[in-house]
Amino acid sequence: MNTPSALPLEPTPERLRNPLLRYVLATRPAFLTITLAGCLLGFATAGYSGVAFNGWIAATTLTLALLAHAGVNVFNDYYDHLNGSDENNANRVFPFTGGSRFIQNGVLKPGQMLAYGLLLFMLVIAGGLWLIAQISQGLFWIGLAGLFIGWSYSATPFKLNSRGWGELCVVAGFLLVVAGADFVQRGAFSVLPWLAGLPYALLTTNILFINQFPDRDADRQAGKHHWVVRLVPERAARVYGWIAIAAAAWLVGLMALNILPVITLVSLAGFAPVIPAWQLLKRHCSQPKELAPAIKATILAAHLHAILLAVSLFAEHWF
């Protein structure tokens, strides 16, 4: 059984005396790797189509994508402080739910978090404009959509997650990661990254979905009426499974239609951690402190699937 001692300690000013370290950790860097996996998948769909790999453009793309994700995390912390959901979250499973705790524990002030989020987005915009000049103006729309979705997910007046649109925001946002990474290599739009990226985006959505179970009571009190709040826990737990099944079915369908090669069947192994995670969620959907192993397995599944799919696409192209 999971115990509090098995989880990392929350941040405090005493533990984070180094200002640089404070700002690095405020972005929740351990959770940015899912964006790295999405970029890798986008590079792979372009490579599978015969596009020559551009390492410098890829490195720039990855840097900007990580900065954008970091900014979204910072903004989410700031707005969840304003609505009180993180402050009142007694059932959080740190570091997975309940925010970074930087504001609540006095590591950074709310104004500092807001300014930091704006700075990160400004860096993304500046780098994105340079990248657009190197590639194509079409990249502007991908970047604009990504930043808008990331900001409006939690920011007023939109607060899309509070209105039940959070899952769709995650699907769209991480599909844009794959499509954007493909676009900068290809220099044009293609349907392939959108099709191949959907299972990854759905599995990433399940990370958000399962993380909302420990946050459920605090989110309800704060007026965040996402679907885990709207549904009874047992029904919400079933939705987690339906999302994973839809992702697997979509992937198999792409292979059946010869849109993806047979070798990508290996990426189905990425779904394996979902099975015990779903079983655990169904048993403990009303006991959020018991969900840490299921949350970890959900994170693993999204990463593993994306990486295996990307590697298999690269392998099909190269060999």
Phi, psi and omega in degrees: 000142179289140177234157180304327182293342181278350182256154180299153176287146178290154181290145175221158177303327182292324181280337185237067181283334180285118183300320180298316179297323178302312184288327176295311183288338179295340179278355185058059188300332181297339183263000179280347183295338178292329175289320175303316179297321179293320176297317179301319179295319178296320176298324182289320179296323176293316179297320178299331179278001177094010180281132178292137184282130177253105186295319181293317178295321179296317180296319178295316179301313181298317179300313181294321179296319179293320177296320179296314178298319178299317179297320178299317179299317181294314178299319180299318177299316182297311184286331174287338170290316181297320182275352174086001184293320179287322181298321186261014185273094181276344183258012184301150175243085183290140008264013187277325183228165178082012177080181182283341182072011180293319178285313184297326182264007174076020179284316174227149178278157179305317179298324177294321179294318179297313180297322180294316177299318178296319178299315180298318179293323178296321177296320178296316180297315180298312178295324180294322178296322176296317182294322178300319179296331180276331189252282186190151178294341178300333179295335180304316185288325176295314180295317180298314180297318181296315180293321180295315180298315181297323180282313185287347177306318183236343188280148171287149004270359188283305179046055189298325179294324179292341183259007177091011181256006185299317181296318178295325176298318181292316177302310182294317183298317182279337169295322178294328176299312180295313182295321179293318178296323175294316185299317184292335176277318186279326183079013181200163178283147176216149179282337187302311181297329178291318180289311183289334183276348185297315178301318176300316181295323179291319178294325176292324176299324178294335174297310176303315188297312182289330178294339182280348179293311176296334182272359192304309184295315180294321180293320178298315180297330182272000180082018177269096187263061173284180190287334176290333173283318185290327182263154171293150186306320182295320179288321178298323178296326178291325179299322177305314179294321180296323179297315180294319179297318178299320179296315180294318180296320178298316180298314179297321179297321178296322178289321180296329180269006180062023174282325173244146181288161183299330182300335181289354174304332180300333182290346174297337177299335178295341180278348185305316181296341181293328185298305177293330179296317180294318178299317180294320179297318180296326180284326190237027182298337177257009179232075190301333181293344181267002191266358182305314179298323179291322178295315179298318180294324179294318177297317179300317183299315182297317178294312186296316179299310183299318182292316179295321179294317179297314181297320181292325177291317175299317181297318179298322180287316186283326189246000000 
